């Protein structure tokens, strides 16, 4: 838009810029940084990340993970970091981290396919670190903080 220095040119350009800003703002108003807000799950699994990476809940709350990508994922607790008295958790229902890792390596279960979910109820307060076995090296790890 050409501004020849006249009052009309400045006004036209201001109106154009204001309209453009309004359109951009309106188009972004529905955007969100977290997949889980307003959905039927607490943590989404993208290609190589848990979203959000940290979730805070209360004792007795159930956390639901949903695979929102087309890649297979696991949810596996880091056994050595569990709060004292806390139950180990892993998709596939494995008793410990070693069994979960071996099962994944041998195609014996634990994989959450696209659109599938996994859930776990947290009964002990503390911080729980977990991982996705096939994408751990890409940094696919997360934390659940359980408060009293």
Residue frames as a rotation matrix with the C-alpha (Angstrom) as fourth column:
UNK 1
0.590 0.808 0.000 0.00
0.808 -0.590 0.000 0.00
0.000 0.000 -1.000 0.00
UNK 2
-0.307 -0.718 0.625 1.51
0.727 -0.601 -0.334 3.33
0.615 0.352 0.706 -1.10
UNK 3
0.453 0.355 -0.818 1.70
0.799 -0.569 0.195 6.17
-0.396 -0.742 -0.541 1.38
UNK 4
0.128 -0.374 0.918 2.17
0.768 -0.549 -0.330 9.47
0.628 0.748 0.218 -0.44
UNK 5
-0.835 -0.518 -0.184 2.42
0.495 -0.563 -0.662 11.41
0.239 -0.644 0.727 2.81
UNK 6
-0.433 0.750 0.499 -1.14
-0.419 -0.658 0.625 12.63
0.798 0.062 0.600 2.75
UNK 7
-0.535 0.343 0.772 -3.46
-0.809 0.054 -0.585 12.24
-0.242 -0.938 0.249 5.70
UNK 8
0.570 0.801 -0.183 -5.67
-0.816 0.525 -0.241 9.85
-0.097 0.287 0.953 3.71
UNK 9
0.262 -0.563 -0.784 -2.67
-0.400 0.676 -0.619 7.60
0.878 0.475 -0.048 2.88
UNK 10
-0.773 -0.562 0.295 -1.63
-0.467 0.188 -0.864 7.36
0.430 -0.806 -0.408 6.53
UNK 11
-0.190 0.801 0.568 -5.18
-0.891 0.103 -0.443 6.59
-0.413 -0.590 0.694 7.63
UNK 12
0.654 0.422 -0.627 -5.57
-0.694 0.664 -0.277 3.90
0.300 0.617 0.728 4.97
UNK 13
-0.160 -0.804 -0.573 -2.30
-0.284 0.593 -0.753 2.26
0.945 0.042 -0.323 5.96
UNK 14
-0.765 -0.074 0.639 -3.24
-0.642 0.018 -0.766 2.38
0.046 -0.997 -0.061 9.67
UNK 15
0.270 0.941 0.203 -6.60
-0.906 0.320 -0.278 0.77
-0.327 -0.109 0.939 8.92
UNK 16
0.515 -0.153 -0.844 -4.88
-0.506 0.740 -0.442 -1.92
0.692 0.655 0.304 6.85
UNK 17
-0.566 -0.811 -0.151 -2.35
-0.295 0.370 -0.881 -2.69
0.770 -0.454 -0.448 9.62
UNK 18
-0.541 0.446 0.714 -5.07
-0.802 -0.015 -0.598 -2.73
-0.255 -0.895 0.365 12.28
UNK 19
0.562 0.793 -0.236 -7.21
-0.826 0.521 -0.215 -5.10
-0.048 0.316 0.948 10.21
UNK 20
0.198 -0.584 -0.787 -4.23
-0.358 0.705 -0.612 -7.38
0.912 0.403 -0.069 9.55
UNK 21
-0.788 -0.513 0.339 -3.39
-0.464 0.135 -0.876 -7.48
0.404 -0.848 -0.344 13.29
UNK 22
-0.118 0.843 0.524 -6.98
-0.920 0.105 -0.377 -8.32
-0.373 -0.527 0.764 14.15
UNK 23
0.666 0.354 -0.657 -7.08
-0.646 0.714 -0.270 -11.18
0.373 0.604 0.704 11.63
UNK 24
-0.216 -0.836 -0.504 -3.77
-0.256 0.546 -0.797 -12.63
0.942 -0.043 -0.333 12.89
UNK 25
-0.770 -0.046 0.637 -4.84
-0.636 -0.035 -0.771 -12.35
0.058 -0.998 -0.003 16.53
UNK 26
0.236 0.950 0.206 -8.21
-0.926 0.284 -0.248 -13.97
-0.294 -0.132 0.947 15.84
UNK 27
0.554 -0.032 -0.832 -6.61
-0.505 0.782 -0.366 -16.84
0.662 0.622 0.417 13.91
UNK 28
-0.477 -0.816 -0.326 -4.21
-0.144 0.438 -0.887 -17.58
0.867 -0.376 -0.327 16.77
UNK 29
-0.226 0.402 0.887 -6.77
-0.931 -0.358 -0.074 -17.25
0.288 -0.843 0.455 19.56
UNK 30
0.803 0.596 0.031 -7.63
-0.582 0.771 0.259 -20.97
0.131 -0.226 0.965 19.46
UNK 31
0.220 -0.801 -0.556 -4.01
-0.156 0.534 -0.831 -22.14
0.963 0.269 -0.007 19.53
UNK 32
0.889 0.031 0.456 -2.70
-0.457 0.103 0.884 -23.90
-0.020 -0.994 0.106 22.63
UNK 33
-0.055 -0.990 -0.133 0.74
-0.937 0.097 -0.337 -25.06
0.346 0.106 -0.932 23.71
UNK 34
-0.722 -0.184 0.667 -0.59
-0.511 0.792 -0.335 -28.21
-0.467 -0.583 -0.665 25.36
UNK 35
-0.746 0.424 -0.514 -2.33
-0.259 0.526 0.810 -31.04
0.614 0.737 -0.282 23.59
UNK 36
-0.736 0.375 -0.564 -4.12
0.601 0.744 -0.290 -32.18
0.311 -0.553 -0.773 26.70
UNK 37
-0.885 0.410 -0.219 -6.12
-0.160 -0.712 -0.684 -29.07
-0.436 -0.570 0.696 27.57
UNK 38
-0.167 0.947 -0.273 -9.82
-0.886 -0.266 -0.380 -29.83
-0.432 0.178 0.884 27.23
UNK 39
-0.183 0.063 -0.981 -9.29
-0.695 0.698 0.174 -33.34
0.695 0.714 -0.084 25.90
UNK 40
0.821 0.567 0.068 -10.06
-0.475 0.612 0.632 -36.75
0.317 -0.552 0.772 27.44
UNK 41
0.531 -0.725 -0.438 -6.45
0.730 0.654 -0.198 -37.33
0.430 -0.214 0.877 28.49
UNK 42
0.872 -0.248 -0.421 -3.82
0.179 -0.639 0.748 -35.67
-0.455 -0.728 -0.513 30.66
UNK 43
-0.082 -0.965 -0.249 -0.64
-0.358 -0.205 0.911 -36.32
-0.930 0.164 -0.329 28.67
UNK 44
0.912 0.302 -0.276 -0.33
-0.345 0.204 -0.916 -36.52
-0.220 0.931 0.290 24.90
UNK 45
0.098 -0.887 0.451 2.41
0.262 0.460 0.848 -38.48
-0.960 0.035 0.278 23.15
UNK 46
0.727 0.036 -0.686 3.74
-0.584 -0.492 -0.645 -36.70
-0.361 0.870 -0.337 20.06
UNK 47
0.737 -0.438 -0.514 6.44
-0.254 0.525 -0.812 -38.08
0.626 0.729 0.276 17.75
UNK 48
-0.059 -0.828 -0.558 9.19
0.536 0.445 -0.717 -37.81
0.842 -0.342 0.418 20.41
UNK 49
-0.864 -0.221 0.452 7.73
-0.214 -0.651 -0.728 -35.96
0.455 -0.726 0.515 23.40
UNK 50
-0.299 0.789 -0.537 5.22
0.950 0.296 -0.094 -36.17
0.085 -0.538 -0.839 26.21
UNK 51
-0.804 0.070 0.590 2.96
0.060 -0.979 0.197 -33.09
0.591 0.194 0.783 26.20
UNK 52
0.662 -0.599 0.451 3.01
-0.626 -0.772 -0.108 -31.60
0.413 -0.211 -0.886 28.72
UNK 53
-0.088 -0.799 -0.594 6.29
-0.141 0.601 -0.787 -33.02
0.986 0.014 -0.166 30.03
UNK 54
-0.966 -0.176 -0.189 5.30
0.165 0.146 -0.976 -32.44
0.199 -0.974 -0.112 33.67
UNK 55
-0.024 0.994 0.107 1.85
-0.067 -0.108 0.992 -32.95
0.997 0.017 0.069 35.21
UNK 56
-0.931 -0.189 0.312 0.84
-0.304 -0.071 -0.950 -32.24
0.201 -0.979 0.009 38.82
UNK 57
-0.003 0.929 -0.370 -1.97
-0.130 0.366 0.921 -34.29
0.991 0.051 0.120 40.38
UNK 58
-0.013 0.075 0.997 -3.20
-0.990 -0.139 -0.003 -35.27
0.139 -0.987 0.076 43.83
UNK 59
-0.910 -0.267 0.318 -2.91
-0.350 0.906 -0.240 -38.63
-0.224 -0.329 -0.917 45.61
UNK 60
-0.314 0.805 0.504 -5.58
0.245 0.581 -0.776 -40.94
-0.917 -0.121 -0.380 44.22
UNK 61
0.343 0.418 -0.842 -5.79
-0.652 -0.539 -0.533 -39.22
-0.676 0.732 0.088 40.82
UNK 62
0.364 -0.169 0.916 -5.65
0.609 0.787 -0.097 -41.21
-0.705 0.593 0.389 37.60
UNK 63
-0.140 -0.454 -0.880 -3.40
-0.561 -0.696 0.448 -39.94
-0.816 0.556 -0.157 34.81
UNK 64
0.628 0.382 0.678 -4.34
0.370 0.621 -0.691 -40.86
-0.685 0.685 0.249 31.24
UNK 65
-0.462 -0.773 -0.435 -1.76
-0.277 -0.340 0.899 -40.84
-0.842 0.536 -0.057 28.44
UNK 66
0.707 0.636 0.311 -3.00
0.134 0.312 -0.941 -40.80
-0.695 0.706 0.135 24.81
UNK 67
-0.439 -0.813 0.382 -0.81
0.548 0.094 0.831 -41.52
-0.712 0.574 0.405 21.82
UNK 68
0.524 0.624 -0.580 -1.58
-0.004 -0.679 -0.734 -38.55
-0.852 0.387 -0.353 19.58
UNK 69
-0.161 -0.638 -0.753 0.96
-0.885 -0.245 0.396 -39.58
-0.437 0.730 -0.525 16.93
UNK 70
0.714 0.374 -0.592 1.23
-0.642 0.686 -0.342 -42.40
0.278 0.625 0.730 14.44
UNK 71
-0.292 -0.895 -0.337 4.37
-0.496 0.443 -0.747 -43.80
0.818 -0.051 -0.574 16.14
UNK 72
0.551 0.396 -0.735 4.21
0.356 0.685 0.636 -46.50
0.754 -0.612 0.237 18.80
UNK 73
-0.157 -0.558 0.815 5.15
-0.602 -0.600 -0.527 -45.42
0.783 -0.573 -0.242 22.33
UNK 74
-0.026 0.159 -0.987 5.50
0.700 0.707 0.096 -46.82
0.713 -0.689 -0.130 25.84
UNK 75
0.406 0.046 0.913 4.97
-0.618 -0.722 0.311 -45.32
0.673 -0.691 -0.265 29.28
UNK 76
0.434 -0.388 -0.813 7.55
0.534 0.838 -0.114 -46.83
0.725 -0.385 0.571 31.64
UNK 77
0.979 -0.076 0.188 8.50
-0.197 -0.587 0.786 -45.62
0.050 -0.806 -0.589 35.11
UNK 78
-0.040 -0.998 -0.054 12.17
-0.387 0.066 -0.920 -45.15
0.921 -0.016 -0.389 35.95
UNK 79
0.541 0.386 -0.747 12.12
0.365 0.693 0.622 -47.75
0.758 -0.609 0.234 38.69
UNK 80
-0.237 -0.777 -0.583 15.07
0.897 0.055 -0.438 -46.36
0.373 -0.627 0.684 40.65
UNK 81
-0.905 -0.119 0.409 13.42
0.030 -0.976 -0.216 -42.95
0.425 -0.183 0.886 41.07
UNK 82
0.019 0.993 -0.117 10.02
0.253 0.109 0.961 -44.05
0.967 -0.048 -0.249 42.41
UNK 83
-0.080 0.028 0.996 8.97
-0.848 -0.527 -0.053 -42.61
0.524 -0.849 0.066 45.79
UNK 84
-0.952 -0.292 0.088 9.25
-0.287 0.762 -0.581 -45.09
0.102 -0.578 -0.809 48.65
UNK 85
-0.576 0.746 0.335 6.22
0.093 0.467 -0.879 -47.39
-0.812 -0.475 -0.339 48.73
UNK 86
0.021 0.590 -0.807 5.07
-0.811 -0.462 -0.359 -46.39
-0.585 0.662 0.469 45.24
UNK 87
0.435 0.253 0.864 3.88
0.213 0.903 -0.372 -48.96
-0.875 0.346 0.339 42.72
UNK 88
-0.743 -0.667 -0.055 5.89
0.016 -0.099 0.995 -49.44
-0.669 0.739 0.084 39.51
UNK 89
0.431 0.901 -0.040 3.91
-0.029 -0.030 -0.999 -48.60
-0.902 0.432 0.014 36.37
UNK 90
-0.752 -0.598 -0.277 4.38
-0.312 -0.047 0.949 -49.42
-0.581 0.800 -0.152 32.70
UNK 91
0.258 0.767 -0.587 2.18
-0.949 0.087 -0.304 -49.82
-0.182 0.635 0.750 29.66
UNK 92
-0.076 -0.233 -0.970 1.88
-0.473 0.865 -0.170 -53.55
0.878 0.445 -0.176 29.21
UNK 93
0.788 0.531 0.310 1.46
-0.485 0.226 0.845 -54.11
0.379 -0.816 0.436 32.96
UNK 94
0.207 -0.799 -0.564 5.06
0.215 0.600 -0.771 -55.20
0.954 0.039 0.296 33.61
UNK 95
0.776 0.126 -0.618 6.33
0.596 0.175 0.784 -55.69
0.207 -0.976 0.060 37.17
UNK 96
0.355 -0.736 -0.576 9.61
0.354 -0.465 0.812 -53.80
-0.865 -0.492 0.095 36.76
UNK 97
0.496 -0.212 -0.842 11.64
-0.632 -0.753 -0.183 -51.62
-0.596 0.623 -0.507 34.38
UNK 98
-0.606 -0.794 0.047 13.96
-0.571 0.475 0.670 -54.44
-0.554 0.380 -0.741 33.23
UNK 99
-0.439 0.528 0.727 11.02
0.528 0.806 -0.267 -56.66
-0.727 0.267 -0.632 32.24
UNK 100
0.623 0.695 -0.359 9.35
0.161 -0.563 -0.810 -53.74
-0.765 0.447 -0.463 30.40
UNK 101
0.147 -0.658 -0.738 12.56
-0.830 -0.488 0.270 -52.97
-0.538 0.573 -0.618 28.47
UNK 102
-0.798 -0.455 0.396 13.12
-0.224 0.833 0.506 -56.63
-0.560 0.315 -0.766 27.59
UNK 103
-0.042 0.872 0.487 9.49
0.564 0.423 -0.709 -57.06
-0.824 0.245 -0.510 26.50
UNK 104
0.671 0.259 -0.695 9.75
-0.315 -0.749 -0.583 -54.04
-0.671 0.610 -0.420 24.19
UNK 105
-0.237 -0.888 -0.395 13.05
-0.841 -0.016 0.541 -55.28
-0.486 0.460 -0.743 22.73
UNK 106
-0.929 -0.112 0.353 11.50
0.000 0.953 0.302 -58.69
-0.370 0.281 -0.885 22.03
UNK 107
-0.689 0.709 -0.149 8.16
-0.514 -0.333 0.791 -57.34
0.511 0.621 0.594 20.71
UNK 108
-0.686 0.392 -0.613 6.29
0.572 0.812 -0.121 -58.84
0.450 -0.433 -0.781 23.67
UNK 109
0.307 0.944 -0.116 4.04
0.866 -0.227 0.446 -55.91
0.395 -0.238 -0.887 24.48
UNK 110
-0.084 -0.234 -0.969 3.77
0.777 -0.624 0.084 -52.56
-0.624 -0.745 0.234 26.13
UNK 111
-0.927 -0.296 0.229 3.51
0.371 -0.650 0.663 -50.56
-0.047 0.700 0.712 22.90
UNK 112
-0.041 0.897 -0.441 0.73
0.359 -0.398 -0.844 -47.98
-0.932 -0.193 -0.306 22.76
UNK 113
-0.490 -0.088 0.867 -0.40
0.870 0.016 0.493 -47.50
-0.057 0.996 0.069 19.16
UNK 114
-0.952 0.104 0.289 -1.79
-0.007 -0.948 0.317 -44.30
0.307 0.299 0.903 17.66
UNK 115
-0.213 0.907 0.363 -4.97
-0.567 -0.418 0.710 -43.02
0.796 -0.055 0.603 19.39
UNK 116
0.275 0.279 -0.920 -4.69
0.489 0.784 0.383 -45.67
0.828 -0.555 0.079 22.15
UNK 117
0.380 -0.084 0.921 -4.46
-0.660 -0.722 0.206 -44.79
0.648 -0.687 -0.330 25.84
UNK 118
-0.194 -0.402 -0.895 -2.78
0.576 0.692 -0.435 -45.99
0.794 -0.600 0.097 29.00
UNK 119
0.396 0.340 0.853 -3.70
-0.433 -0.750 0.500 -44.92
0.810 -0.567 -0.150 32.53
UNK 120
-0.332 -0.487 -0.808 -2.31
0.607 0.545 -0.578 -45.24
0.722 -0.682 0.115 36.03
UNK 121
0.759 0.572 0.310 -3.64
0.054 -0.530 0.846 -44.14
0.648 -0.626 -0.434 39.44
UNK 122
-0.321 -0.939 0.125 -1.05
0.061 -0.153 -0.986 -42.61
0.945 -0.309 0.107 41.77
UNK 123
0.655 0.632 -0.413 -1.51
0.339 0.242 0.909 -43.56
0.675 -0.736 -0.056 45.43
UNK 124
0.335 -0.640 -0.692 1.75
0.887 -0.034 0.460 -42.25
-0.318 -0.768 0.556 46.95
UNK 125
0.967 -0.016 -0.255 2.85
-0.058 -0.986 -0.158 -38.60
-0.249 0.168 -0.954 47.02
UNK 126
0.086 -0.996 0.019 6.14
0.211 0.037 0.977 -37.75
-0.974 -0.080 0.214 45.33
UNK 127
0.220 -0.145 -0.965 7.79
-0.848 -0.518 -0.116 -37.25
-0.483 0.843 -0.237 41.98
UNK 128
0.369 0.012 0.929 7.61
0.246 0.963 -0.110 -39.97
-0.896 0.269 0.353 39.33
UNK 129
-0.189 -0.481 -0.856 9.92
-0.804 -0.425 0.416 -39.89
-0.564 0.767 -0.306 36.33
UNK 130
0.352 0.355 0.866 9.02
0.199 0.876 -0.440 -41.98
-0.915 0.327 0.238 33.29
UNK 131
-0.533 -0.644 -0.549 10.11
-0.512 -0.271 0.815 -42.60
-0.674 0.715 -0.185 29.71
UNK 132
0.800 0.552 -0.237 9.15
-0.520 0.440 -0.732 -43.93
-0.300 0.709 0.639 26.31
UNK 133
0.364 -0.716 0.595 11.48
0.167 0.679 0.715 -46.87
-0.916 -0.161 0.367 25.67
UNK 134
0.326 -0.301 0.896 11.82
0.928 0.285 -0.242 -46.49
-0.183 0.910 0.372 21.86
UNK 135
0.474 -0.090 0.876 12.28
0.438 -0.839 -0.323 -42.70
0.764 0.536 -0.359 22.08
UNK 136
0.811 -0.218 -0.544 14.21
0.508 -0.201 0.838 -42.29
-0.291 -0.955 -0.052 25.33
UNK 137
-0.187 -0.979 0.088 17.40
0.881 -0.127 0.456 -41.36
-0.435 0.162 0.886 23.44
UNK 138
-0.362 0.146 0.921 15.49
0.619 -0.701 0.354 -38.53
0.697 0.699 0.164 21.71
UNK 139
-0.966 -0.125 0.225 14.55
-0.079 -0.686 -0.723 -37.16
0.245 -0.717 0.653 25.14
UNK 140
-0.084 0.996 -0.025 11.02
-0.355 -0.006 0.935 -38.54
0.931 0.087 0.354 25.44
UNK 141
-0.660 -0.125 -0.741 10.78
0.640 0.424 -0.641 -38.44
0.394 -0.897 -0.200 29.22
UNK 142
0.013 0.721 0.693 8.23
-0.111 -0.688 0.717 -36.97
0.994 -0.086 0.071 31.60
UNK 143
-0.947 -0.290 -0.138 7.42
0.126 0.060 -0.990 -36.32
0.295 -0.955 -0.021 35.23
UNK 144
0.209 0.978 -0.007 4.29
0.267 -0.050 0.963 -36.76
0.941 -0.203 -0.271 37.31
UNK 145
-0.867 -0.374 0.330 4.25
-0.179 -0.384 -0.906 -34.76
0.466 -0.844 0.266 40.55
UNK 146
0.041 0.879 -0.475 1.78
0.451 0.408 0.794 -36.21
0.892 -0.247 -0.379 43.06
UNK 147
-0.696 -0.228 0.681 0.79
-0.374 -0.695 -0.614 -33.93
0.614 -0.682 0.398 45.92
UNK 148
-0.873 0.372 -0.315 -1.04
0.474 0.500 -0.724 -34.71
-0.111 -0.782 -0.613 49.18
